[in-house]
Amino acid sequence: MSNALRLQPSWVIPIRPENTIHLDFDLIICDGVIVDLLPRQAANDRYGDVSAIDLTGEVVLPGLINCHGHAAMTLLRGYADDHSLMAWLEDHIWPVEAKLVSPSFVHAGAWLAAAESLSRGTTCCADSYFFPQATAEAMGMTGIRSQITTPVIQFPNAWASTEEDHIAQSLVFFDWAATQPRLTVGFAPHAAYSLSDQGFKRIRQLALANDLPVHLHLHESNDEMIRHAALYQCRPIDRMRRLEMFDTRLQTVHMTQLLDEEISWLKLTKTPVVHCPESNMKLASGICPIDQLRAEGVDVALGTDGAASNNDLDLFQEMRTAALLAKVATGAPEALSAEQALYMATMGGAQYLGLDHLIGSLEIGKQADVISVRLSDIQTQPVYHPVSQLVYAVTGHNVTHTFVEGELLYHNGDFNRFDVGELRSQVSQWQARIGALI
């Protein structure tokens, strides 16, 4: 077999079938696609001439999927810590963005975010930020898979001046993005309180006409609820229902402020939720009731949010935090098991993005978005349950190999598509400019 590769780990976790762990199985990749998963002895007989990578002491699993972030804001990591959401945005983040955001800022920040993500086992990320083409170009350069949604907001910024302008700029970006590999697109209205009814109606019209997702911060914090009630005399979900936004492929983000009847509505409309536990905890925004959501059959995925409010893009740590937070929030140690947390970071993410036919599990015919994680280190010994180790003991530093469509993009500290020295240089230059504003 030409262009074939054979991965030989100690364990394989395919995600589907659920709660399955294969011991001493080989994963066979050819032309970017998974073509076989079988016991090692059978692989020796059938694929003995295929180039192999010995991954003894490691576990192979699908690449992790980060369903919410703002990649360019990685340049603001640690810039404004320990503030509430609205104070963080209005007093710190938005002012510095007004002074510095540009295509070059976005490209450098997205490049940094993509590199960090690949090195921590994330093979697909959802992102929304100004100058989306700069984000797409940076991510395309690294090889990571992405969903890039375009921000729409009433307030002027460096990218657009009005709601209508944001939407027009979005359409230009969608045309450009149509030919880009490993990229899907959509709209990202900022929040219910920051768009007019007319803005949402226009987004709904275009999203339905072009079968595009709508990625929306919703019920993120109590401050949002108060602000929206003052403006519209209702809860954000009620207004989104009135505007028929749930007719679109709506992707909701955060959802820390939910009533029981609103959870029932999400179930009825099959609306997925992305949970960003570390960012929500850091900004004291609240706790997404994922135990209730999952019990009602609502699809739940994981996201880091931006590094400016996290402060990392490590989905292994996000899984651990999500599992622990669910237990303490419900008082039930059985809430959100390790297996369920891992599902959220893989198949759950693929389902949220509408990509579960391509990625999220190690199944024959799917794209070979695959990672290998070292479990032989002291801090992960002994290994009784590999999934428990992945969720409760591992961090992204244990990732050794990251493949997207079978292409090795990261291997033990080395990136195969770009010069990390040039990336460091650009980040250093931006750090000097941003630091001068503190």
QUIPE-V62670 format. One record per backbone hydrogen bond with DSSP energy under -1.0 kcal/mol. NH is the residue of the N-H (numbers start at 1). CO is the residue of the C=O. E is the energy in kcal/mol with one decimal. If there is no record, write none. Layout:
NH;CO;E
NH;CO;E
This chain:
5;29;-2.7
6;51;-2.4
7;27;-2.8
8;53;-2.4
10;58;-1.7
11;58;-1.7
12;22;-2.3
13;60;-2.8
16;14;-1.5
22;12;-3.0
24;10;-2.3
26;38;-3.1
27;7;-2.0
28;36;-2.8
29;5;-2.9
30;33;-2.7
31;3;-1.7
33;30;-1.7
34;366;-2.7
35;28;-2.6
36;28;-1.3
38;26;-1.9
40;24;-2.3
43;39;-2.3
44;40;-2.7
45;41;-1.7
46;42;-2.3
47;43;-3.4
50;47;-1.9
53;6;-2.6
55;8;-2.3
58;55;-2.0
59;373;-2.5
60;11;-2.5
61;371;-2.1
63;369;-2.1
64;121;-2.6
65;345;-2.6
66;124;-2.5
67;302;-2.7
73;70;-1.5
74;71;-2.2
75;72;-1.7
76;73;-2.0
77;74;-1.6
79;76;-2.3
88;84;-3.1
89;85;-2.6
90;86;-3.0
91;87;-2.0
93;88;-2.9
94;89;-3.1
96;92;-1.7
97;93;-2.6
98;94;-2.3
99;95;-1.0
100;96;-1.7
101;97;-2.4
106;102;-2.6
107;103;-2.5
108;104;-2.2
109;105;-2.5
110;106;-2.7
111;107;-2.3
112;108;-2.2
113;109;-2.3
114;110;-2.7
115;111;-2.3
116;112;-2.5
117;113;-2.6
118;114;-2.6
119;115;-2.2
121;118;-1.4
122;117;-2.8
123;64;-2.2
124;64;-1.3
125;145;-1.8
126;66;-2.9
127;147;-3.0
128;69;-1.5
135;131;-1.3
136;132;-2.8
137;133;-2.6
138;134;-2.1
139;135;-2.6
140;136;-2.7
141;137;-1.8
142;138;-1.3
143;139;-1.7
145;123;-2.2
146;182;-2.5
147;125;-2.2
148;184;-2.7
149;127;-3.0
150;186;-2.4
152;188;-1.4
154;194;-2.0
157;160;-2.7
166;162;-2.5
167;163;-2.3
168;164;-2.4
169;165;-2.8
170;166;-2.0
171;167;-2.0
172;168;-1.7
173;169;-2.2
174;170;-2.7
175;171;-1.8
176;172;-1.9
177;173;-2.8
178;174;-1.0
180;177;-2.0
184;146;-2.0
186;148;-1.0
187;213;-2.1
188;150;-3.0
190;152;-2.7
200;196;-2.0
201;197;-2.5
202;198;-2.2
203;199;-2.2
204;200;-2.8
205;201;-2.3
206;202;-2.3
207;203;-3.0
208;204;-2.5
209;205;-2.0
210;206;-1.7
212;207;-2.1
214;249;-2.0
215;187;-3.1
216;251;-2.7
218;253;-2.4
225;221;-1.6
226;222;-2.4
227;223;-2.6
228;224;-2.8
229;225;-2.2
230;226;-2.0
231;227;-1.6
232;228;-3.2
233;229;-2.1
239;235;-1.8
240;236;-2.6
241;237;-2.3
242;238;-2.2
243;239;-2.2
244;241;-1.4
245;240;-2.5
247;244;-1.3
248;245;-1.4
250;248;-2.2
251;214;-3.5
252;272;-1.7
253;216;-2.1
254;274;-2.3
255;218;-1.9
255;253;-1.4
256;219;-2.1
257;219;-1.3
263;259;-1.9
264;260;-2.1
265;261;-1.6
266;262;-2.0
267;263;-2.1
268;264;-2.6
269;265;-2.5
271;266;-2.2
273;299;-2.4
274;252;-1.9
275;301;-2.8
280;276;-2.3
281;277;-2.4
282;278;-2.6
283;279;-2.3
285;280;-2.7
290;288;-2.4
293;289;-2.3
294;290;-2.9
295;291;-2.0
296;292;-1.6
297;294;-1.4
298;293;-2.7
301;273;-2.5
303;275;-2.3
305;68;-2.5
309;306;-1.7
318;314;-1.6
319;315;-2.4
320;316;-2.0
321;317;-2.6
322;318;-2.7
323;319;-2.4
324;320;-2.5
325;321;-3.0
326;322;-2.1
327;323;-1.5
328;324;-2.2
329;325;-2.6
330;326;-1.6
331;327;-1.7
335;332;-1.9
341;337;-2.4
342;338;-2.4
343;339;-2.0
344;340;-2.1
345;341;-1.5
346;343;-1.2
348;343;-3.5
350;346;-2.2
351;347;-2.8
352;348;-2.1
353;349;-2.0
355;350;-3.1
358;355;-2.1
359;355;-2.5
362;14;-2.1
363;361;-1.2
365;34;-3.1
366;363;-2.3
367;358;-2.0
368;32;-2.6
369;367;-2.0
370;403;-1.0
371;61;-2.6
372;401;-2.0
373;59;-2.6
374;398;-2.9
375;57;-2.6
380;377;-1.6
381;378;-1.7
389;385;-2.0
390;386;-2.2
391;387;-2.0
392;388;-3.0
393;389;-2.0
394;389;-2.3
398;395;-2.2
399;396;-1.7
400;372;-2.8
401;372;-1.2
402;410;-2.1
403;370;-3.2
404;407;-2.1
406;368;-2.6
407;404;-2.0
409;402;-2.8
410;402;-1.4
411;414;-2.5
412;400;-2.3
414;411;-1.8
416;409;-2.0
423;419;-1.5
424;420;-2.5
425;421;-2.0
426;422;-2.2
427;423;-2.4
428;424;-2.4
429;425;-1.9
430;426;-2.1
431;427;-2.6
432;428;-1.9
433;429;-1.6
434;430;-2.9
435;431;-3.0
436;432;-1.3
437;434;-1.8
438;435;-1.1
